[in-house]
Every structure is written in C-alpha cells, then in structure tokens.
C-alpha cells in the first residue's frame, strides 16, 4: 500500500529530550499541557494550512521522545490528535503516506483503549480516506465497524458525528455493492443527526451543521443517480443550498461548492432543453471548488474529471460552441489524471470522462491521436481488475454507446467483450434481488450489442461467438438462482469467485457454465428435440441466429429495426383488433418469413407428417410480441407461423438446456413407467375469489374440467384439487406433483420481479417462493399458469433478464411451463386450458407444445367449445376491460398463450 516509515518532507531539528511539548509551546505560543497544545495546533492548521510546525510535530511522533514527560493517558490522547493531524494534512497535500501513518497511530490507540467513541471515530475517518485513495474494501469494512461502535457507545455530539460518518461510509458501500438498504440507512442516520441539531437538542455550530447538510445532500444525490427519483434530486438540491447559506465561509466550502455543482448537473440532465443555465452554473461552481481547494487536495483529482465532463456537455449542447471548449475539457481531464491515485474510483471516473471528451474532439477534428488515446484510456478501465466490476461495466456500457455513435465498431466490440464476463460480479448474488435488478437495468442490451458488433466486424462465420456473448450477458438473475441451488458446491466469499466457478464447472450439468461448451449443448437439444432454436438479436442491426442440424446460420433481418419494434410494442397494448392484425403481418414480413424460408419451412406440413418445431429466444422489446402468432390470419392462412410450425419459447439458451436436463433427469427417474414419465400426480388450484380482486367464475369450471380429463388419461394419475387454498398448502403439495395447474389472478411487481406472484387466499405466492422449492431434484412435468401476464417480467428496462413467473417455474425445476404474455379473459383461459388437456386425453403421448398449438389454432379459428361468457373479467385483478378488446376476433385473445420448455 504505502511506506509507513518514510520521513516527512519538511521538518525541523528533532526536539531536545527536555520535553517536546515545551518546545512546541515555544514555537506556537500555545499554553497548557501537551494534548491541549496539539489540539490548538490542529485548529490552527485547519485555519492557516501552515506546514512547518506540523511537519516537525509529525516527525516527532515517530521519534523515541513522544512519551517524554507524559502520563499514559496523555500519550494516548497525543497519538489520536496526531493521527487527526495526519488526516488533515493528507486532505491538503494528498500524500497517501500520511494516511498510513495516521492509521497506525489510531490503531495503537484503539488497541490500548477499546470502544472509546472518539478514538473509534478517528480511526474510522482515516480508514475511509484510505479506502477512497486505494479502493481496498477491507478498509471500508473496518471503517463501518468503527463508526457503528462509536455510534453505539457514544452520546451527544459524539453519537451524531458517528451517525454522519457512518452514513458516508454506507454511501461508499452502496456505490461499490449496489445494496439499496445502505443508502436508505445512510439517509435515515444523516437526517436524524441534522434534525437533532436543528431542533436545539445539541449546541449548534454553523460549521458542523453545514458539513452535515452537505453530507445529507450527497446522500440524496447518489440516491437520485441510482434511482432517478426526482424527489431525491430536489432533496439533494435543497440541502446543498441550505449548506452554503448556513456557512458560506466554511473552511471546506470548496467541498460544498463541488457538491452543488453535481446537483446542478443532475438537474440539467433531467431537462437539458430548458435548463441551460444549470449547466453554466455547475461549471462555475466546479471551477470555484477547484480554485478554492488546497492545491494538492486529493478531491481535486475527481473534480477536474467532472469539470472535463461538464465542459464536454457544454460543447455538445451548443451548435456554435468553440472547439476551444473541448481543449479546455481535455486539459482539465489530463490534470485530474496526472494527480490521480492508481486503482482509485476517482482515477476511473477521470479516465472515462477524458475518453468521452477525446472522442468528441475526434469527431470534430478526425484526430487519430485523440481516438487512440481515448481507446487506450478506456482499456485501462475495462481490462484492469484494479476497479470494482460495477464501475468497470458502467464505463464499458457508456463507451460502447459512444463508439457506436461514431461507428467505431471494432473498438466498441473490444469494450463490450471486456465487460460481459464480469456482469455477474457487477450484480452479485450477495445483494437483494431488487438491487440486482436495478443494477442490471443499466446494462440491458449490452449482450445484444456485443453479438451485433461481432457479426458486423467478423461476419457470419463468427455466429458461434455471437451466441456465446449473448448467453454470457443475458439471464444473469436466472444464473444466480441456478448456481445457488443446493446441488451445487457452496460458494465462498466473492473474492473466491474464480475458485467457486472452477468447482461448478467440474459438475457435468454445469460444464458450459459462463458460456463454455454451451453451443454444443444447444446443438444436442436441437437434435434430440428435433427442433430449430432461433435467437432473434435486436441491436443497431438485427439478426436471426438459427441453431439447427449442428450448425449456426445467420439471417440478417434488414427490414427490422429496434425503433420499429419499440413502436409496435407500444401500439400492441392499445391497438384495436385491426391494428393488432397489422402488427402480426409486420412480424411475418420482417422476421418470421425470412427465418422460415431459411429453415425451408415454405409451406404447412403435409397431413400425417410430423410438425416442425421452433424454439424462439427473443431479445430487447421483441420479447413482448407473439412471434408464434405472426402472419396473415385470413383466407387459407398458409403465411402464418401457426400453420407452419409448432412454437415454444425460452428466455435464454441456458434456460433451454436446463429444461432439457430436467427432462432427462425425470425420464431416468421414471424408468420404464410411461404414466410416471408423462403426468403422474397433479395439483389443480382454483382461486374463483381473491380478496380485493374481481371474482373469476371460470376458474372453478376450468379446474373441474381438467380433473375429469386427467382421470380419463390414466388411472395412475392422482389428482388433488384445491379451491381457495393458502400459500403453505400449495407449496407443500407442489413438491409431490408432476402437474401444477393454477387458475386465478397473477400479479406483476414492476419494482422487484422476484415479488411477482400468483394470488392465494392468504396472499401472494411469489417468484421467490417458487425458487425456494428446488424441484429440480425430481423435476415435475408441467406448470400451467392460467393467469394474466405470467410471461412478462414487468420491467420495461430489463428485457435481457426475462425474470417472470414462467421463468421462475423453470428455474425451480419444472420441465415445461405454459403461461400468458398479457392480460387474458377468464372465459377464454378456461376454453384454452380445457382444450389442451382434451388433446392430451385423446392422444396421451402428444407433446405438450403440440397440445397447446392445437388449442391456440382452434382459438384463432373459433373452434373452441364455448364456456359461460357472462363475465369478462381479466385474470390480473383489474376492473373489466374494454369489451371491444375482449372480442374473440381480437388476436390478443388467442395469441397470449405460449409454452416454455422442451416437451
């Protein structure tokens, strides 16, 4: 780290053995004992920054004369004040050796006198500063523990100070780990401390109140950065303004100005068209902060990088902006880089901001030197393991977007390939599902960009690489859940991740973990299941990657664009039946038709011949549209997917392989018993009434009809019907069932997909509940979720994950899952479900995907047996839908149903 025994740069002659504190009294003119003299010196240094006497005192701290003429208690207090002095000098000069010396002294004191609130706080502050300098997570962890103990044992001002310091450390951990509870707890601690001062419960110091208001502002600002909650933004601004008004002459007003600049920049980014002045004010405040700060302050490194970014924004905003503005931005960035500590977060941010501005200047001047330097700086971020993966991936994602804008595809590909392998580490298993989701939302589309860049730069022969990148960069949440199952070796701390991954890869079922040999596994699935696997990748170019007959073929979809898909997805939800038909025709022309032509599925299969099968894996917003329903559904209807192939879906290739392995395991366990291999025992759950939601009279009819079908299919099938059960009843019986059929309300949780649920009598049966079952040890055949939107994750910014109820059932261990893409009508749910089981009754060996295919065809062709349509309630608990949208002619009535799995 740093050499703790180096001599100070400036020093006087060593003190005489008559007592160093007497000499210090003479030099400073202070009176009192040694501790009092040192405290006076500390305050004087705060005000003047005079180095000479301070350097002499610090040198004395490492001589043998520290305890000369002092009592034990005075020695301890002198050491703690000296450690504070070292921290203050570091904040002025940026000499990291001061931090190491200060930590040594403070640790000696805390060893001698444990659990003293003040001593703990001093050590914590030094450790936090050293963490800021070097990024060593151990320092941050120790600092948090120090402040927690200080808060626990402190009282009065000591306790509130510890609360503020602890909140700042929790902010640092939040930025590193992404755990939302840290930022929430930090804001609560800081708010309480500020409230205590405001309401007169403790003596008020303007300096101290301003400092605490600044910290509270920083906390709210970071909360806004991660959540984009406008309330948080305005809280940050309010506290920042109050801070500067409370003490405009604060000794560290430069830090308060820098924070004000950040808030102004965020507000500008919210509405750049109407907030031009905010950007100018942010630049002005950041320049003032840099100019007022001590020349060698370590904070100036990051501020120079931020000024570089702000000046770049100013240039981009104005069409008539002078190129000199970019030159000024580059100079600021280079200044920050020159003074940055290697491996620090500050250095990472400077590297990224400087790269972005260099690319702007390259776009203006076509300077190859600027371009090469920008790429070199980005590589230092993306390919260095000195930085935490969260920061690395953030920088890589922004770099890819910028490089795509300049059509520098080869460089963009390098950045994407550097970031994708560490996506899982950027959103680790150790944090809550909601936080994992929030982090991954920032990276949505990165894997698709990487695949598209691969094909653009290396051609169709790189199809296998494109598939591998897609699989590594998508389905991270599902990976976390697959790889934390009980049949895997226990994972150790994150720093042992590489070793844990090696242990996982030794398992046959996970030999392709993180992309290794995955393509071979997909070939095997395609061959065994006699199906084509089609990945439709959506990025700046759109392609179909067709895995079939032991090869991967690329079909570029030139008539398709990401913007077109986004527009159609928006229209799908609100269009009338005619509008939906137009979208299905567009899906056929731009996607399905060229893919089916490449597969030589030019016509409907000849009667008596087996139907071809396709498993669709969709990316981006395309996963919200029913590709299995694409086509011209009028007349003979030959030009439809539904009339040419049986469709199934999978969120990722990995999920498909896992389903296949569940199928293989189930067959091995069943042996030669075809009844066990097919349906076995069944759990049928109906929820005709749910508290606070619309009644579903068709749910009970549906379950009764299915029970009769199952009893006819095989006398060995054990059928259990539960009406309005509680969660525990269902969870207990699920572990003993081959078929789980649920007829009731489904609920989406857009904030946390793990909380999306099927509604039971006593509350929600969530995605997390299903994942906890670990049914994969004896994989059930089918989960039929006859409810609304069980195949949508609810997040419009997380298409790469597709973590919804259907996916949760697959991860839990079900071989196949039938669900819905959107809201469905109660009566139509019943008709489709009964038709599926009717087909299985008529042909017990029929594949589930074929049974659903026939049911959906009949729904389209008005050939389903009609149930009571006296109610038009949808199965998501919302009020009655527009009757027009519930008409049978509307393709959304029959196109909602799909199957994920391999049967």
Buried (B, 14 or more C-beta within 10 A) or exposed (E): EBEBEEEBEEBBEBBEEEBBBBBBBEBBEBEEBBBBBBBBBBEBBBEEBEBEBBBBBBBBBBEEBBEBBBEEEBBBBBBBBBBBBBBBBBBBBBBBBBBBBBBBBBBBBBEBBEEBBBBBBBBBBBBBBBBBBBBBBEBBBBBBBBBBBBBEBBEEBBBBBBBBBBBBBBBBBBBBBBBBEBBBBBBBBBBEBBEBBEEEEBEEEEBBBBBBBBBBBBBBBBBBBBBEEEEBBBBBBBBBBBBBEBBEEBEBBBBBBBBBBBBBBBBBBEEBEEBBEBBBBBBBBBBBBBEBBBEBBBBBBBBBBBBBBBBBBBBBBEEEBEEEBBBBBBBBBBBBBEBBBEBBBBBBBBBBBBBBBBBBBBBEEEBEEBBEBBBEBBBBBBBBEBBBBBBBBBBBBBBBBBBBEBEBBEBBBBBBBBBBBBBBBBBBBBBBBBBBBBBBBBBBBBBBBBBBBBBBBBEBEBBBBBBBBBBBBBBBBBBBBBBEBEEBEEBEEBEEBEEBBEBBBEEEBBBBBBBBEBBEBBBEBBEEBEBBBBBBBBBBBBBBBBBBEEEBBBBBBEEBBBEBBBEBBEBBEEBEBEEBBEBBBBBBBBBBBBBBEBBEBEEBBEEEEEBBBBBBBBBBBBBBBBBBBBBBBEEEBEBBBBBBBBBBBBBBBBBBBBBBBBBBBBEEEBEEEEBBBBBBBBBBBBBBBBEEBBEBBBBBBBBBBBBBBBBBBBEEBBBBBBBBBEBEBBBEBBBEBBBBBBBBBBBBBBEBBBBBBBBBBEEBBBBBBBBEBBBBBBBBBBBBBBBBBBBBBBBBBBBBBBBBBBBBBBBBBBBBBBBBBBBBBBBBBBBBBBBBBBBBBEEBEBBBBBBBBBBBBBBBEEEBEEBEBEBBBBBBBEEEBEEEBBBBEBBBBBBBBBBBBBB
